[in-house]
């Protein structure tokens, strides 16, 4: 399954805004279970969120999200503003770059430097 950065951003925002404790991500996001579970798993792999895995059926799914990690909050803060996020996506597309955490970090750094008029 291809990584969907807009869904990733939506998951992070939803978790940040949810009450403390676990949430059923696919229900809160209104998406089907499979893509949400996949993206939650890769967010967990990236150590941006902490999840509780449950073997419900084969293959295992994970949609009980416990919390954002420190790294998850830091990443979300980089892509929080719609204007910055849209510019990140546009810049990557115009430069024929695939979005990665590294590319997102570099582009957001460049955008913020320009906003602050830094060299």
Backbone as ProteinMPNN parsed JSONL, in Angstrom:
{"seq_chain_A": "XXXXXXXXXXXXXXXXXXXXXXXXXXXXXXXXXXXXXXXXXXXXXXXXXXXXXXXXXXXXXXXXXXXXXXXXXXXXXXXXXXXXXXXXXXXXXXXXXXXXXXXXXXXXXXXXXXXXXXX", "coords_chain_A": {"N_chain_A": [[0.852, -1.177, 0.0], [0.553, 2.198, -0.822], [2.096, 5.015, 0.693], [0.166, 7.513, 2.221], [0.328, 10.722, 2.638], [-1.434, 12.763, 3.367], [-3.401, 11.367, 4.768], [-1.814, 10.427, 6.848], [-1.183, 12.848, 8.117], [-3.782, 13.568, 8.883], [-4.374, 11.497, 10.7], [-2.5, 12.065, 12.721], [-3.336, 14.654, 13.55], [-5.93, 13.997, 14.471], [-5.361, 12.265, 16.592], [-3.932, 14.003, 18.271], [-5.957, 15.753, 18.998], [-7.725, 14.145, 20.342], [-9.243, 12.84, 23.368], [-7.311, 11.977, 26.294], [-5.729, 8.791, 26.269], [-6.566, 5.68, 24.61], [-7.742, 5.448, 21.202], [-10.134, 4.555, 18.718], [-9.0, 4.529, 15.755], [-9.845, 4.244, 12.99], [-12.582, 4.532, 13.159], [-12.88, 7.11, 14.206], [-11.766, 8.621, 12.181], [-13.332, 8.112, 10.013], [-12.648, 6.535, 7.87], [-11.969, 3.556, 5.909], [-10.947, 0.502, 7.47], [-8.541, -0.867, 6.672], [-6.612, 0.898, 5.182], [-6.177, 2.826, 7.186], [-5.245, 1.319, 9.37], [-2.881, 0.322, 8.241], [-1.407, 2.712, 7.869], [-1.244, 3.582, 10.488], [0.343, 1.563, 11.511], [2.773, 2.052, 10.123], [3.329, 4.595, 11.073], [3.787, 3.958, 13.716], [6.04, 2.332, 13.352], [7.796, 4.346, 12.607], [8.073, 5.588, 14.963], [6.418, 7.701, 15.708], [3.975, 7.511, 16.841], [2.385, 5.721, 19.546], [1.103, 2.516, 19.787], [-1.355, 0.006, 20.627], [-1.248, -3.204, 19.831], [-3.588, -5.476, 18.508], [-4.671, -8.722, 17.981], [-7.034, -9.301, 15.921], [-8.017, -10.473, 13.664], [-6.658, -12.473, 11.015], [-4.7, -10.912, 8.593], [-2.913, -9.37, 11.361], [-4.221, -6.358, 12.773], [-3.885, -2.898, 13.633], [-5.417, -0.604, 15.367], [-5.824, 0.662, 17.71], [-4.841, 3.353, 19.038], [-2.545, 4.708, 21.246], [-1.072, 7.05, 21.981], [0.462, 10.145, 20.831], [3.942, 10.324, 20.256], [6.873, 12.074, 21.517], [8.411, 12.656, 19.24], [6.394, 12.448, 17.357], [4.75, 14.655, 17.998], [6.603, 16.694, 17.424], [7.009, 16.307, 14.649], [4.386, 16.743, 13.699], [4.075, 19.428, 14.394], [5.777, 20.584, 12.515], [4.334, 20.324, 10.156], [1.897, 21.464, 10.593], [0.542, 23.929, 9.837], [-1.674, 24.691, 7.253], [-0.901, 26.188, 4.996], [1.901, 25.911, 4.938], [2.103, 23.105, 4.754], [0.839, 22.67, 2.265], [2.627, 24.011, 0.617], [4.915, 22.472, 1.005], [4.12, 20.034, -0.194], [3.653, 20.951, -2.813], [6.187, 21.961, -3.569], [7.769, 19.628, -3.444], [6.511, 18.124, -5.451], [6.905, 19.781, -7.713], [9.656, 19.611, -7.922], [9.967, 17.02, -8.536], [10.199, 15.151, -6.444], [9.853, 12.468, -4.148], [7.826, 12.392, -1.245], [9.35, 12.221, 1.858], [10.27, 11.729, 5.31], [12.659, 13.099, 5.693], [12.815, 14.806, 3.402], [10.481, 16.317, 3.805], [11.199, 17.6, 6.205], [13.397, 19.16, 5.323], [12.222, 20.824, 3.363], [10.238, 22.155, 4.899], [11.922, 23.483, 6.67], [13.209, 25.239, 4.902], [11.004, 26.753, 4.004], [10.151, 27.957, 6.407], [12.449, 29.425, 7.033], [12.415, 31.242, 4.92], [10.008, 32.579, 5.493], [10.733, 33.799, 7.885], [12.651, 35.452, 6.976], [15.337, 34.601, 6.964], [18.794, 33.92, 6.196]], "CA_chain_A": [[0.0, 0.0, 0.0], [1.324, 3.426, -0.938], [1.971, 5.943, 1.814], [-0.728, 8.648, 1.968], [0.769, 11.73, 3.6], [-2.587, 13.503, 3.901], [-3.997, 10.505, 5.79], [-0.881, 10.465, 7.983], [-1.41, 14.137, 8.793], [-5.11, 13.483, 9.494], [-4.262, 10.625, 11.87], [-1.77, 12.79, 13.772], [-4.23, 15.688, 14.081], [-7.02, 13.354, 15.209], [-4.822, 11.781, 17.858], [-3.608, 15.155, 19.106], [-7.197, 16.372, 19.476], [-8.559, 13.189, 21.067], [-9.001, 12.802, 24.8], [-6.223, 11.087, 26.712], [-6.036, 7.367, 26.182], [-6.648, 5.051, 23.294], [-8.856, 5.786, 20.328], [-10.319, 3.665, 17.577], [-8.654, 5.486, 14.704], [-10.628, 4.191, 11.753], [-13.915, 5.044, 13.441], [-12.804, 8.554, 14.382], [-11.385, 9.251, 10.926], [-14.336, 7.863, 9.005], [-12.047, 5.812, 6.751], [-12.011, 2.106, 6.062], [-9.981, 0.003, 8.447], [-7.26, -1.311, 6.132], [-5.597, 1.947, 4.993], [-5.87, 3.482, 8.462], [-4.395, 0.402, 10.136], [-1.555, 0.304, 7.603], [-0.705, 3.96, 8.156], [-0.941, 3.579, 11.916], [1.495, 0.671, 11.689], [4.019, 2.69, 9.683], [3.606, 5.684, 12.018], [4.389, 3.299, 14.87], [7.403, 1.966, 12.935], [8.586, 5.575, 12.587], [8.099, 6.05, 16.352], [5.662, 8.936, 15.855], [2.837, 7.199, 17.706], [2.452, 4.473, 20.295], [-0.145, 1.776, 19.594], [-1.54, -1.295, 21.262], [-1.621, -4.13, 18.765], [-4.559, -6.504, 18.869], [-4.909, -9.719, 16.945], [-8.475, -9.426, 15.748], [-8.173, -11.417, 12.567], [-5.419, -12.558, 10.255], [-3.506, -10.511, 9.331], [-3.137, -8.496, 12.513], [-4.437, -4.935, 12.515], [-3.589, -2.088, 14.819], [-6.097, 0.68, 15.311], [-5.952, 1.241, 19.047], [-3.713, 4.257, 19.199], [-2.444, 5.14, 22.637], [-0.676, 8.459, 22.093], [1.56, 10.677, 20.029], [5.216, 10.39, 20.963], [7.527, 13.379, 21.396], [8.757, 12.809, 17.826], [5.138, 12.681, 16.654], [4.387, 16.065, 18.208], [7.565, 17.519, 16.694], [6.708, 16.205, 13.224], [3.109, 17.409, 13.446], [4.296, 20.87, 14.451], [6.398, 21.0, 11.254], [3.368, 20.305, 9.046], [0.61, 21.884, 11.15], [-0.104, 24.989, 9.07], [-2.08, 24.266, 5.913], [-0.115, 26.885, 3.97], [3.221, 25.275, 4.89], [1.923, 21.745, 4.249], [0.572, 22.741, 0.832], [3.87, 24.402, -0.042], [5.79, 21.29, 1.043], [3.673, 19.106, -1.233], [3.851, 21.586, -4.109], [7.632, 22.01, -3.841], [8.219, 18.264, -3.731], [5.971, 17.739, -6.752], [7.585, 20.576, -8.74], [11.042, 19.143, -8.013], [9.877, 15.581, -8.799], [10.701, 14.435, -5.271], [8.897, 11.745, -3.326], [7.822, 12.883, 0.134], [9.917, 11.413, 2.933], [10.443, 12.564, 6.5], [13.818, 13.959, 5.461], [12.437, 15.844, 2.431], [9.52, 17.204, 4.473], [11.965, 18.427, 7.134], [14.197, 20.144, 4.585], [11.351, 21.822, 2.739], [9.643, 23.006, 5.941], [12.993, 24.366, 7.141], [13.389, 26.27, 3.889], [9.816, 27.614, 4.025], [10.189, 28.742, 7.646], [13.549, 30.394, 6.881], [11.938, 32.309, 4.03], [9.008, 33.355, 6.235], [11.437, 34.602, 8.9], [13.683, 36.226, 6.278], [16.665, 34.133, 7.368], [19.624, 33.585, 5.022]], "C_chain_A": [[0.898, 1.239, 0.0], [1.054, 4.347, 0.255], [1.125, 7.144, 1.394], [-0.437, 9.704, 3.024], [-0.381, 12.55, 4.159], [-3.31, 12.675, 4.964], [-3.111, 10.474, 7.034], [-1.105, 11.736, 8.797], [-2.755, 14.125, 9.532], [-5.091, 12.616, 10.754], [-3.583, 11.367, 13.017], [-2.624, 13.884, 14.384], [-5.333, 15.081, 14.943], [-6.538, 12.863, 16.563], [-4.505, 12.932, 18.799], [-4.862, 15.754, 19.741], [-8.067, 15.436, 20.309], [-8.273, 13.265, 22.562], [-7.869, 11.833, 25.134], [-6.665, 9.633, 26.632], [-6.192, 6.912, 24.753], [-7.845, 5.561, 22.503], [-8.958, 4.729, 19.239], [-10.179, 4.535, 16.339], [-9.563, 5.419, 13.492], [-12.042, 4.713, 11.975], [-13.905, 6.563, 13.558], [-12.516, 9.269, 13.069], [-12.425, 9.061, 9.83], [-13.787, 7.183, 7.764], [-12.228, 4.319, 6.961], [-10.825, 1.649, 6.897], [-8.599, -0.272, 7.854], [-6.254, -0.177, 5.906], [-5.215, 2.644, 6.299], [-4.94, 2.598, 9.288], [-2.99, 0.348, 9.557], [-0.766, 1.562, 7.966], [-0.385, 4.105, 9.643], [0.273, 2.694, 12.182], [2.79, 1.355, 11.257], [4.352, 3.915, 10.536], [4.229, 5.14, 13.294], [5.822, 2.884, 14.555], [8.336, 3.176, 12.982], [8.707, 6.207, 13.981], [7.429, 7.415, 16.546], [4.439, 8.746, 16.739], [3.123, 5.909, 18.452], [1.092, 3.803, 20.143], [-0.157, 0.51, 20.426], [-2.045, -2.214, 20.161], [-2.579, -5.171, 19.301], [-4.719, -7.451, 17.699], [-6.408, -9.958, 16.864], [-8.774, -10.48, 14.704], [-6.839, -11.474, 11.845], [-5.597, -11.759, 8.972], [-3.85, -9.556, 10.474], [-3.362, -7.063, 12.063], [-4.113, -4.173, 13.781], [-4.31, -0.759, 14.687], [-6.426, 1.219, 16.691], [-4.715, 2.088, 19.301], [-3.715, 4.765, 20.627], [-2.103, 6.623, 22.734], [0.314, 8.822, 21.005], [2.827, 10.624, 20.874], [5.759, 11.81, 20.842], [7.848, 13.666, 19.927], [7.512, 13.072, 16.987], [4.663, 14.108, 16.789], [5.305, 16.982, 17.41], [7.265, 17.501, 15.191], [5.414, 16.931, 12.888], [3.27, 18.92, 13.479], [4.946, 21.398, 13.174], [5.374, 21.153, 10.136], [1.982, 20.794, 9.466], [-0.126, 22.894, 10.266], [-0.418, 24.511, 7.655], [-1.217, 24.909, 4.835], [1.273, 26.256, 3.834], [3.094, 23.871, 4.311], [1.687, 21.746, 2.735], [1.822, 23.133, 0.055], [4.877, 23.25, -0.062], [5.408, 20.339, -0.085], [3.931, 19.667, -2.627], [5.328, 21.615, -4.502], [8.153, 20.628, -4.208], [7.745, 17.825, -5.113], [6.703, 18.47, -7.879], [9.024, 20.131, -8.963], [11.113, 17.644, -8.304], [10.489, 14.746, -7.68], [9.562, 13.676, -4.602], [8.978, 12.304, -1.913], [8.395, 11.819, 1.06], [10.009, 12.316, 4.144], [11.581, 13.553, 6.301], [13.474, 15.108, 4.517], [11.462, 16.828, 3.07], [10.249, 18.142, 5.432], [12.767, 19.509, 6.433], [13.333, 21.222, 3.96], [10.718, 22.721, 3.797], [10.688, 23.947, 6.512], [13.219, 25.518, 6.191], [12.23, 27.265, 3.889], [9.846, 28.516, 5.258], [11.303, 29.788, 7.574], [13.127, 31.559, 5.998], [10.92, 33.19, 4.734], [9.673, 34.299, 7.243], [12.514, 35.488, 8.303], [15.087, 35.888, 6.758], [17.468, 33.787, 6.123], [19.61, 32.112, 4.695]], "O_chain_A": [[1.88, 1.307, 0.739], [-0.07, 4.438, 0.751], [1.347, 7.723, 0.33], [-0.896, 9.601, 4.162], [-0.32, 12.992, 5.306], [-3.783, 13.228, 5.957], [-3.619, 10.494, 8.155], [-1.202, 11.689, 10.023], [-2.857, 14.61, 10.659], [-5.717, 12.96, 11.756], [-4.042, 11.302, 14.157], [-2.646, 14.037, 15.606], [-5.636, 15.593, 16.021], [-7.229, 13.027, 17.569], [-4.779, 12.848, 19.996], [-4.831, 16.206, 20.885], [-9.042, 15.878, 20.917], [-7.198, 13.699, 22.976], [-7.522, 10.97, 24.327], [-7.821, 9.3, 26.892], [-5.974, 7.673, 23.81], [-8.827, 6.041, 23.068], [-7.967, 4.088, 18.891], [-11.129, 5.199, 15.926], [-10.011, 6.459, 13.011], [-12.637, 5.282, 11.059], [-14.816, 7.231, 13.068], [-12.969, 10.395, 12.862], [-12.403, 9.771, 8.825], [-14.407, 7.251, 6.703], [-12.592, 3.87, 8.048], [-9.819, 2.351, 7.002], [-7.589, 0.059, 8.475], [-5.129, -0.275, 6.395], [-4.056, 3.01, 6.491], [-3.955, 3.083, 9.845], [-2.012, 0.331, 10.305], [0.408, 1.48, 8.329], [0.635, 4.689, 10.007], [1.133, 3.042, 12.992], [3.802, 1.25, 11.95], [5.525, 4.246, 10.707], [5.096, 5.78, 13.888], [6.717, 3.058, 15.381], [9.507, 3.059, 13.343], [9.365, 7.234, 14.149], [7.812, 8.186, 17.426], [3.928, 9.705, 17.317], [3.975, 5.114, 18.057], [0.055, 4.434, 20.342], [0.88, 0.015, 20.867], [-3.137, -2.021, 19.627], [-2.408, -5.684, 20.407], [-4.884, -7.021, 16.557], [-6.972, -10.725, 17.645], [-9.691, -11.286, 14.864], [-5.984, -10.612, 12.046], [-6.616, -11.942, 8.307], [-4.951, -9.009, 10.53], [-2.764, -6.608, 11.088], [-4.074, -4.744, 14.871], [-3.852, 0.123, 13.961], [-7.228, 2.144, 16.82], [-3.676, 1.584, 19.728], [-4.743, 5.194, 21.151], [-2.75, 7.369, 23.469], [0.914, 7.966, 20.355], [2.778, 10.856, 22.082], [5.178, 12.648, 20.152], [7.597, 14.762, 19.427], [7.562, 13.829, 16.017], [4.22, 14.714, 15.813], [4.843, 17.939, 16.789], [7.266, 18.545, 14.539], [5.351, 17.658, 11.897], [2.661, 19.622, 12.672], [4.697, 22.539, 12.785], [5.525, 22.011, 9.266], [1.002, 20.556, 8.76], [-1.31, 22.713, 9.983], [0.451, 23.995, 6.951], [-0.841, 24.25, 3.866], [1.764, 26.089, 2.718], [3.895, 23.483, 3.461], [2.259, 20.931, 2.011], [2.048, 22.637, -1.049], [5.606, 23.078, -1.038], [6.268, 19.891, -0.844], [4.376, 18.944, -3.518], [5.672, 21.322, -5.647], [8.897, 20.479, -5.177], [8.508, 17.217, -5.863], [7.078, 17.858, -8.879], [9.552, 20.26, -10.068], [12.199, 17.065, -8.316], [11.198, 13.771, -7.926], [8.443, 14.181, -4.501], [10.059, 12.648, -1.435], [7.972, 10.664, 1.039], [9.847, 13.531, 4.03], [11.475, 14.714, 6.696], [13.805, 16.26, 4.8], [11.599, 18.039, 2.896], [9.958, 19.337, 5.474], [12.813, 20.649, 6.896], [13.672, 22.404, 4.018], [10.665, 23.937, 3.611], [10.377, 25.1, 6.81], [13.403, 26.656, 6.624], [12.443, 28.473, 3.787], [9.592, 29.716, 5.153], [11.111, 30.923, 8.012], [13.437, 32.715, 6.285], [10.957, 34.413, 4.594], [9.24, 35.436, 7.43], [13.214, 36.196, 9.028], [15.924, 36.774, 6.937], [16.895, 33.401, 5.103], [20.258, 31.685, 3.74]]}, "name": "protein", "num_of_chains": 1, "seq": "XXXXXXXXXXXXXXXXXXXXXXXXXXXXXXXXXXXXXXXXXXXXXXXXXXXXXXXXXXXXXXXXXXXXXXXXXXXXXXXXXXXXXXXXXXXXXXXXXXXXXXXXXXXXXXXXXXXXXXX"}
